[in-house]
Amino acid sequence: MRTLVVYVPDWPAVAARREVNTTAPVAVVTHAAVVSADPLARAAGVVPGLRRREAQNRCPDLVLVADDPLRDAHHFEEHVRAIENTVPLVHIVRPGLVAMNARGPARFYGTEERAAHALIAAIGGDVRVGIADGLYTAHQAATRGRPVACVPVGGSPEYLAPLGVSRLGEPDIVSLLHRLGITTLGAFAALSAESVRERFGVRGALLHAAAAGLDAAVVTPRDIPVDYACEVVCDTPLTRSDEIAFVMRQPAEQFIDALGAAGYACTALRVMYRNERGDSTERSWAHPRAFGPAEVVDRVRWQLAANTRLATTTEHEGFTGDGIVLVRIEPETVAPISRYEPGLFGSAPDERIHSALARVQSILGHDGVLTVSIGGGRRLAEREVLTPWGEKPVHTRSVTAPWPGSMPSPAPATVYPTPLPVTVVGDTGPIPPAEILSEEPRALETSGRRRAIAGWAGPWPLVERWWDGGQSEWRMQVTDTTGMAWLLVSEAQEWHIEARYD
């Protein structure tokens, strides 16, 4: 499907400039690294990826602003309204990036290029438009620097082929592809789809299809009338969570039913509440599939619990702060409800999994069901990032930053919170940790069990805070005769099992 993408370069920095109201160069930072820089900062040599200190050295009058997705979304809403006044039914990929089906605008304005220029005129400023077969190719075209870039029908593979694999946006996959000598999207697309899926999983298969110009991403138009918002005013301030849950049950059902009657399912919503002092708090909630009435009520309770001090007694659960006088729910992202209807022959396995996890989370609370993702760091235990079910992972350590001594992919499936003591035995006895082993490892001994070693690799150094007298440690991979693979790490001049490759 022909897709048109509207892209505003470095939108986080543009939004930050509006917030701080300054004429100096502005850059947005997170975890002490620059993630976005406005044109003035870029002219001074400040680019994304620089450390905070290096950015300030290059531009002494640089204004550094912390990253804030809510600020980006708030200021971008003005541009979204301008786009919707020109072309309806748009899909917000993220603040600064909007997509839409190109067929309707092209028919209305005459050609795809005329539609693109109409959108640029409506928004104003530095705006770029990309048009191609699919969302991924159109996005890449929009970020190439031209005001309007139109990829011919069927020309996506040729257009993407010379681009670097860094445009895939997955640091782990990109790093491995570089080590394999694959530097362009064309070379990546030339690989066998079956081999890519076996090596990189589902995510790698999707990226491989996108690199080949076969992007399967769907552009879901944003069409959310204001009337779908649900607002509950409490005549008497509520201070008990069970009272709030009871009051919100029927409005939540009406909220979901109204969206369903219009043919929509809510995949993300915004909850806002106000207390009797007039203080208000709002937050966006995402769902792995689509919200139901009970899950809407759960999000209201969880948000109140996260932002209000709870006092739990044997009789009831109440708030020690001011009572709640208003609760507002509005859909933030919707999708056609047909995607979430039960199949003709029953539900798919993943749907049953989603349903079961949602029920467990409702019982245990927002943090009761966690998903795991891999973050930044050198040690495997610190790279484990746990995120509540349905939420987007937040990495406190940069995934893309260099981590000398960290283990490359694939990561082991089982990581022990506390490494297990183990003895590496050679022909003459135990082998102590060292850069060069004193002899060939023959077996592993732990808890009275002995495993013969079939193969080994390493040791590799693991040095942290070397400038502060940090102790050098070593890692070694070992495979026993049963086919099990282990990752060993040295601690206090002794070997320990850090992880297991299942």
C-alpha positions as CSV (number, residue, x, y, z in Angstrom):
1,M,0.0,0.0,0.0
2,R,1.3,3.4,-0.9
3,T,2.2,5.3,2.3
4,L,2.9,8.9,2.9
5,V,5.0,9.9,5.9
6,V,5.4,13.4,7.4
7,Y,8.6,13.8,9.3
8,V,9.7,16.8,11.5
9,P,13.5,16.4,12.1
10,D,14.7,16.5,15.7
11,W,11.2,17.0,17.1
12,P,12.2,16.5,20.8
13,A,14.7,19.4,20.5
14,V,12.1,21.5,18.7
15,A,9.6,20.8,21.5
16,A,12.2,21.5,24.2
17,R,13.0,24.9,22.6
18,R,9.3,25.9,22.8
19,E,9.3,24.8,26.5
20,V,12.4,26.7,27.6
21,N,11.8,29.7,25.3
22,T,15.4,30.4,24.5
23,T,17.4,31.6,21.5
24,A,20.5,29.5,22.4
25,P,21.2,26.1,20.9
26,V,19.1,23.3,22.5
27,A,19.8,19.6,22.9
28,V,17.7,16.9,24.6
29,V,19.6,14.4,26.8
30,T,18.9,11.2,28.5
31,H,21.3,9.0,30.5
32,A,24.0,11.7,30.0
33,A,23.9,11.3,26.2
34,V,22.4,13.6,23.5
35,V,19.3,12.1,21.8
36,S,18.2,15.1,19.8
37,A,19.7,18.5,18.8
38,D,18.2,21.5,17.1
39,P,19.7,23.1,13.9
40,L,21.7,25.6,16.0
41,A,23.2,22.8,18.1
42,R,24.0,20.7,15.1
43,A,25.7,23.6,13.4
44,A,28.0,23.7,16.4
45,G,28.9,20.0,16.1
46,V,26.4,18.6,18.6
47,V,24.8,15.4,17.2
48,P,22.8,12.5,18.8
49,G,25.0,10.0,20.6
50,L,27.5,12.5,22.1
51,R,28.1,12.5,25.8
52,R,26.9,15.5,27.8
53,R,30.4,16.8,28.5
54,E,31.5,16.5,24.9
55,A,28.4,18.3,23.7
56,Q,29.1,21.2,26.2
57,N,32.7,21.3,25.1
58,R,31.7,21.7,21.4
59,C,29.0,24.3,22.2
60,P,29.6,26.1,25.6
61,D,26.2,28.0,25.4
62,L,24.3,24.8,24.8
63,V,21.0,24.5,26.7
64,L,20.5,20.9,27.9
65,V,16.9,19.7,28.5
66,A,15.9,16.4,29.9
67,D,14.0,14.0,27.6
68,D,10.2,14.2,28.1
69,P,7.9,12.2,25.8
70,L,4.8,13.9,27.3
71,R,6.2,17.3,26.3
72,D,6.9,16.1,22.8
73,A,3.4,14.8,22.4
74,H,1.8,17.9,23.8
75,H,3.5,20.3,21.5
76,F,3.1,18.1,18.5
77,E,-0.7,18.0,18.8
78,E,-0.8,21.4,17.1
79,H,0.9,20.0,14.0
80,V,-1.4,16.9,14.1
81,R,-4.4,19.2,13.9
82,A,-2.9,21.1,11.0
83,I,-2.3,17.8,9.2
84,E,-5.8,16.5,9.9
85,N,-7.2,19.8,8.5
86,T,-5.4,19.1,5.3
87,V,-5.6,15.3,5.1
88,P,-7.9,13.3,7.4
89,L,-7.3,9.8,8.9
90,V,-3.7,10.0,10.0
91,H,-1.6,7.6,12.0
92,I,0.7,9.1,14.7
93,V,3.8,6.8,14.8
94,R,5.5,9.0,17.4
95,P,5.7,12.8,18.1
96,G,7.4,14.2,15.0
97,L,6.4,11.3,12.7
98,V,3.0,10.9,11.1
99,A,1.9,8.4,8.4
100,M,-1.2,8.0,6.2
101,N,-2.4,6.1,3.2
102,A,-1.3,8.1,0.1
103,R,-4.2,7.1,-2.2
104,G,-6.8,9.5,-0.8
105,P,-4.6,12.6,-0.6
106,A,-3.2,11.9,-4.1
107,R,-6.7,11.6,-5.6
108,F,-7.8,14.9,-3.9
109,Y,-4.7,17.0,-4.7
110,G,-4.0,15.3,-8.1
111,T,-0.7,13.6,-7.4
112,E,1.3,12.3,-4.5
113,E,3.8,15.1,-4.8
114,R,1.1,17.8,-4.7
115,A,-0.4,16.3,-1.6
116,A,3.1,16.3,0.0
117,H,3.6,20.0,-0.8
118,A,0.1,20.8,0.6
119,L,1.1,19.1,3.9
120,I,4.4,21.0,4.1
121,A,2.6,24.3,3.5
122,A,0.0,23.5,6.2
123,I,2.6,22.7,8.8
124,G,5.4,25.2,8.0
125,G,9.0,25.1,9.1
126,D,11.4,22.3,8.4
127,V,9.1,19.4,7.3
128,R,10.0,16.5,5.1
129,V,7.7,14.0,3.3
130,G,8.5,10.5,2.1
131,I,6.2,8.4,-0.2
132,A,6.7,4.8,-0.9
133,D,5.3,1.3,-0.9
134,G,5.1,0.7,2.8
135,L,5.7,2.5,6.1
136,Y,9.3,1.6,6.5
137,T,10.5,2.7,3.1
138,A,8.5,5.9,3.3
139,H,10.0,6.6,6.7
140,Q,13.5,6.1,5.3
141,A,12.8,8.3,2.3
142,A,11.5,11.1,4.6
143,T,14.7,11.1,6.7
144,R,17.1,11.3,3.7
145,G,17.2,15.2,3.8
146,R,15.0,16.2,0.8
147,P,11.7,18.1,1.3
148,V,9.8,15.5,-0.7
149,A,11.1,12.1,-1.6
150,C,8.9,9.9,-3.7
151,V,9.9,6.2,-4.3
152,P,8.3,4.8,-7.5
153,V,5.8,2.0,-7.3
154,G,7.7,-1.3,-6.9
155,G,11.0,0.5,-6.4
156,S,11.4,0.0,-2.6
157,P,14.0,-2.8,-2.8
158,E,16.3,-0.8,-5.1
159,Y,15.9,2.4,-3.0
160,L,16.7,0.6,0.3
161,A,19.6,-1.6,-1.0
162,P,22.4,1.0,-0.7
163,L,21.4,2.2,2.8
164,G,23.3,1.2,5.8
165,V,22.0,-1.5,8.2
166,S,22.2,1.0,11.0
167,R,18.8,2.2,9.8
168,L,17.3,-1.0,11.1
169,G,17.3,0.6,14.6
170,E,18.2,-2.5,16.5
171,P,21.7,-2.1,18.0
172,D,22.2,-5.8,18.8
173,I,21.2,-7.0,15.3
174,V,23.2,-4.2,13.6
175,S,26.3,-5.0,15.6
176,L,26.2,-8.6,14.7
177,L,25.5,-7.9,11.0
178,H,28.6,-5.6,10.9
179,R,30.7,-8.4,12.4
180,L,29.4,-10.7,9.7
181,G,30.5,-8.1,7.0
182,I,26.9,-7.2,6.2
183,T,26.8,-3.4,6.0
184,T,23.9,-2.5,3.7
185,L,20.1,-3.3,3.7
186,G,20.5,-4.9,0.2
187,A,23.1,-7.4,1.5
188,F,20.8,-8.1,4.5
189,A,17.8,-8.6,2.3
190,A,19.8,-11.0,0.1
191,L,20.1,-13.5,3.0
192,S,17.7,-16.4,3.2
193,A,14.5,-15.5,5.1
194,E,14.6,-18.9,6.9
195,S,18.1,-18.4,8.0
196,V,17.4,-14.9,9.3
197,R,14.4,-16.1,11.3
198,E,16.4,-19.0,12.8
199,R,19.2,-16.7,13.9
200,F,17.4,-13.5,14.9
201,G,13.9,-14.7,15.7
202,V,10.6,-13.0,14.8
203,R,12.0,-9.4,15.2
204,G,14.8,-10.2,12.8
205,A,12.4,-11.7,10.3
206,L,10.3,-8.5,10.3
207,L,13.4,-6.3,9.8
208,H,14.6,-8.6,7.0
209,A,11.2,-8.2,5.2
210,A,11.4,-4.4,5.7
211,A,14.9,-4.3,4.3
212,A,13.6,-6.2,1.2
213,G,10.8,-3.6,0.7
214,L,8.2,-6.0,2.0
215,D,7.1,-4.1,5.0
216,A,3.9,-5.5,6.5
217,A,3.3,-2.6,9.0
218,V,-0.3,-1.4,8.9
219,V,-1.2,2.3,8.9
220,T,-4.0,2.7,11.4
221,P,-5.8,6.1,11.0
222,R,-6.4,8.2,14.1
223,D,-10.1,8.9,14.1
224,I,-11.1,9.5,17.7
225,P,-14.1,11.9,18.2
226,V,-14.0,13.9,21.5
227,D,-17.4,12.4,22.5
228,Y,-15.7,9.1,23.2
229,A,-14.0,10.5,26.3
230,C,-15.7,9.5,29.5
231,E,-15.8,11.9,32.5
232,V,-17.0,11.0,36.0
233,V,-17.7,13.8,38.5
234,C,-18.0,12.7,42.2
235,D,-20.4,14.8,44.3
236,T,-18.6,13.5,47.4
237,P,-14.8,13.2,47.3
238,L,-13.8,9.5,47.3
239,T,-11.0,8.3,49.5
240,R,-11.3,4.6,49.2
241,S,-10.0,2.6,46.3
242,D,-13.0,0.1,46.3
243,E,-15.4,3.1,46.1
244,I,-13.5,4.5,43.1
245,A,-13.5,1.1,41.4
246,F,-17.3,0.7,42.0
247,V,-18.1,4.2,40.6
248,M,-15.9,3.6,37.5
249,R,-17.3,0.2,36.6
250,Q,-20.4,1.3,34.7
251,P,-18.6,4.3,32.9
252,A,-15.8,2.0,31.8
253,E,-18.3,-0.4,30.3
254,Q,-20.1,2.5,28.5
255,F,-16.7,3.8,27.3
256,I,-15.7,0.4,25.8
257,D,-19.2,-0.2,24.4
258,A,-19.2,3.2,22.6
259,L,-15.9,2.5,20.9
260,G,-17.1,-1.0,20.0
261,A,-20.3,0.4,18.5
262,A,-18.2,2.7,16.3
263,G,-16.0,-0.3,15.2
264,Y,-12.9,0.5,17.3
265,A,-10.9,-1.2,20.0
266,C,-8.9,0.9,22.4
267,T,-5.2,0.0,22.5
268,A,-4.0,3.0,24.5
269,L,-5.9,5.4,26.8
270,R,-5.2,8.4,29.0
271,V,-6.5,8.6,32.6
272,M,-6.8,11.9,34.3
273,Y,-8.1,12.5,37.9
274,R,-8.4,15.6,40.0
275,N,-8.6,15.9,43.8
276,E,-10.6,18.3,45.9
277,R,-7.7,20.7,46.1
278,G,-7.7,21.0,42.3
279,D,-4.4,19.1,41.7
280,S,-4.7,16.8,38.7
281,T,-2.5,13.9,37.4
282,E,-2.7,12.2,34.1
283,R,-0.9,9.3,32.5
284,S,-1.1,7.2,29.3
285,W,-1.6,3.4,29.5
286,A,-0.9,0.9,26.8
287,H,-2.3,-2.6,26.4
288,P,-0.7,-5.5,24.5
289,R,-4.0,-6.1,22.7
290,A,-7.1,-4.1,23.5
291,F,-8.7,-2.8,26.7
292,G,-11.8,-4.3,28.3
293,P,-14.0,-2.6,31.0
294,A,-12.3,-4.4,33.9
295,E,-8.9,-3.5,32.6
296,V,-9.8,0.2,32.3
297,V,-10.9,0.2,36.0
298,D,-7.6,-1.5,36.9
299,R,-5.6,1.2,35.2
300,V,-7.6,3.9,37.2
301,R,-6.8,2.1,40.5
302,W,-3.2,1.5,39.6
303,Q,-2.7,5.2,38.7
304,L,-4.2,6.3,41.9
305,A,-2.0,3.9,43.9
306,A,1.1,5.1,42.1
307,N,0.4,8.8,42.6
308,T,-1.3,8.9,46.0
309,R,0.0,7.7,49.4
310,L,-1.9,4.5,50.4
311,A,-2.8,3.5,53.9
312,T,-3.7,-0.1,54.3
313,T,-5.7,-1.2,57.3
314,T,-7.5,-4.4,58.3
315,E,-10.8,-2.8,57.4
316,H,-10.3,-1.0,54.1
317,E,-7.7,0.5,51.8
318,G,-7.9,4.3,51.8
319,F,-5.9,7.3,50.7
320,T,-4.1,9.6,53.2
321,G,-4.3,12.5,50.6
322,D,-7.2,14.5,49.4
323,G,-10.3,12.8,48.0
324,I,-10.9,12.3,44.3
325,V,-13.6,14.5,42.7
326,L,-13.2,13.9,39.0
327,V,-11.9,11.0,36.8
328,R,-11.6,11.4,33.0
329,I,-10.8,8.6,30.5
330,E,-10.2,9.2,26.8
331,P,-8.9,6.9,24.1
332,E,-5.4,7.8,22.8
333,T,-4.9,5.0,20.2
334,V,-7.6,2.9,18.6
335,A,-7.6,0.1,16.0
336,P,-10.3,-1.6,14.0
337,I,-12.2,-4.0,16.3
338,S,-12.1,-6.7,13.6
339,R,-8.5,-7.4,14.6
340,Y,-9.6,-8.5,18.1
341,E,-12.7,-10.4,17.3
342,P,-12.6,-14.1,18.2
343,G,-11.8,-16.4,15.3
344,L,-14.3,-18.6,13.6
345,F,-12.7,-21.7,15.2
346,G,-11.9,-20.2,18.6
347,S,-9.1,-18.0,19.9
348,A,-5.5,-18.3,18.9
349,P,-2.9,-19.4,21.5
350,D,-1.4,-15.9,21.9
351,E,-4.9,-14.5,22.6
352,R,-5.4,-17.0,25.4
353,I,-2.0,-16.1,26.8
354,H,-2.9,-12.4,26.7
355,S,-6.2,-13.1,28.5
356,A,-4.6,-15.2,31.2
357,L,-1.9,-12.7,31.9
358,A,-4.4,-9.8,32.0
359,R,-6.5,-11.7,34.6
360,V,-3.4,-12.5,36.7
361,Q,-2.3,-8.9,36.5
362,S,-5.7,-7.7,37.6
363,I,-5.4,-9.9,40.8
364,L,-1.8,-9.1,41.6
365,G,-1.6,-5.5,40.5
366,H,0.3,-3.6,37.9
367,D,3.7,-4.8,38.9
368,G,2.5,-8.4,39.5
369,V,3.2,-9.6,36.0
370,L,6.5,-8.6,34.4
371,T,8.1,-9.1,31.0
372,V,11.8,-9.2,30.5
373,S,14.0,-7.4,28.0
374,I,17.8,-7.0,27.6
375,G,19.2,-3.6,28.5
376,G,22.7,-2.2,28.7
377,G,25.5,-3.2,31.0
378,R,28.4,-5.6,31.3
379,R,27.1,-8.2,33.7
380,L,24.2,-10.3,32.6
381,A,22.2,-9.8,35.9
382,E,22.3,-6.0,35.5
383,R,21.2,-6.2,31.8
384,E,17.9,-7.8,32.8
385,V,15.1,-5.2,32.6
386,L,11.7,-6.1,34.0
387,T,8.7,-4.2,32.8
388,P,5.0,-4.5,33.8
389,W,2.9,-6.4,31.3
390,G,1.6,-4.2,28.6
391,E,4.1,-1.3,29.2
392,K,7.0,-0.3,27.0
393,P,10.4,-1.2,28.5
394,V,12.4,1.7,30.0
395,H,16.1,1.2,29.9
396,T,18.1,3.1,32.6
397,R,21.3,2.0,30.9
398,S,21.9,2.8,27.3
399,V,21.5,-0.3,25.1
400,T,23.5,1.3,22.2
401,A,26.5,2.5,24.4
402,P,29.7,0.5,24.1
403,W,30.0,-1.9,27.0
404,P,33.6,-3.4,26.8
405,G,33.6,-6.9,28.3
406,S,29.8,-7.5,27.8
407,M,28.8,-10.8,26.2
408,P,27.6,-10.7,22.5
409,S,24.3,-12.2,21.4
410,P,22.8,-14.6,21.8
411,A,22.3,-14.0,25.5
412,P,22.0,-17.1,27.8
413,A,18.5,-18.0,28.8
414,T,19.1,-18.7,32.5
415,V,21.0,-16.1,34.5
416,Y,21.7,-16.9,38.2
417,P,21.0,-13.9,40.5
418,T,23.9,-15.2,42.7
419,P,26.7,-16.9,40.7
420,L,27.2,-20.6,41.7
421,P,30.6,-21.7,42.9
422,V,32.3,-24.1,40.6
423,T,35.8,-25.7,40.3
424,V,37.4,-26.0,36.9
425,V,39.6,-29.1,37.0
426,G,42.5,-30.0,34.7
427,D,44.8,-33.0,34.6
428,T,46.8,-32.0,37.6
429,G,44.0,-30.4,39.7
430,P,42.0,-27.2,40.0
431,I,42.7,-24.4,37.5
432,P,42.6,-20.9,38.9
433,P,41.2,-17.9,36.9
434,A,43.8,-16.2,34.8
435,E,44.2,-14.5,31.4
436,I,45.9,-17.7,30.1
437,L,44.9,-21.0,31.8
438,S,47.6,-23.0,33.3
439,E,46.4,-26.2,31.5
440,E,43.6,-27.7,29.5
441,P,40.2,-27.7,31.4
442,R,38.9,-31.3,31.7
443,A,35.8,-31.1,34.0
444,L,33.5,-28.9,36.1
445,E,32.9,-29.8,39.7
446,T,30.0,-28.3,41.7
447,S,27.8,-29.5,44.6
448,G,29.5,-32.9,44.5
449,R,28.8,-33.4,40.8
450,R,31.4,-33.7,38.1
451,R,30.8,-32.8,34.4
452,A,33.3,-33.6,31.8
453,I,34.2,-30.7,29.5
454,A,33.7,-31.2,25.7
455,G,34.8,-27.7,24.6
456,W,35.7,-24.3,26.0
457,A,36.5,-20.7,24.9
458,G,38.2,-17.8,26.6
459,P,39.0,-16.5,29.1
460,W,37.9,-12.9,28.2
461,P,38.7,-9.9,30.5
462,L,35.9,-8.2,32.4
463,V,37.4,-4.9,33.8
464,E,35.2,-2.3,35.6
465,R,36.4,1.0,37.0
466,W,40.0,0.3,36.2
467,W,40.9,4.0,37.0
468,D,39.6,3.4,40.6
469,G,41.6,0.2,41.2
470,G,38.8,-2.1,40.0
471,Q,39.7,-5.8,40.0
472,S,40.1,-7.7,36.7
473,E,37.9,-10.6,36.2
474,W,37.5,-13.2,33.5
475,R,34.8,-15.0,31.6
476,M,34.9,-18.4,30.0
477,Q,32.3,-20.4,28.0
478,V,32.3,-24.2,28.6
479,T,30.3,-27.0,27.0
480,D,30.0,-30.3,28.8
481,T,29.6,-33.8,27.3
482,T,25.8,-33.7,27.8
483,G,25.5,-30.8,25.4
484,M,24.8,-28.1,28.1
485,A,26.7,-24.8,27.8
486,W,27.8,-22.7,30.7
487,L,29.2,-19.2,31.2
488,L,31.8,-18.9,33.9
489,V,33.0,-15.8,35.7
490,S,35.8,-15.3,38.1
491,E,35.1,-13.8,41.5
492,A,37.7,-13.5,44.3
493,Q,40.1,-15.7,42.4
494,E,37.5,-18.5,42.1
495,W,35.3,-19.6,39.2
496,H,31.5,-19.2,39.4
497,I,28.7,-20.2,37.0
498,E,27.1,-16.9,35.9
499,A,24.6,-18.3,33.4
500,R,23.5,-21.3,31.4
501,Y,22.7,-21.6,27.7
502,D,19.5,-23.6,27.5
